């Protein structure tokens, strides 16, 4: 198994089920052990992800996502599927695929 993420209770059931269904090898860890934590969605403008947080309903720079995948021990395709599930939009794409 790869590394893991921290999930707040409001997201835990949904994301655990998604990870199992999608066969993405991420464990759900306590916050102090997880290299990346997932934040619940908020009202208002989309929040920006950084190297240690994934805000549901937020955004993430392509370069940050590309660096996060190996830290989590998963491929970029698997991380992309997780980002889609969390409604996190990729921007500033290194290949120009996402504006």
Secondary structure, DSSP 4 states (H G I P E B T S, - for coil): ---EEEE-HHHHHHHHHHHHHHT---EE--TTT-SEEEE---SSSPPBPBTTEEETT-EEEHHHHHHHHHHHT--HHHHHHHHHHTTPEEES-TTSS--
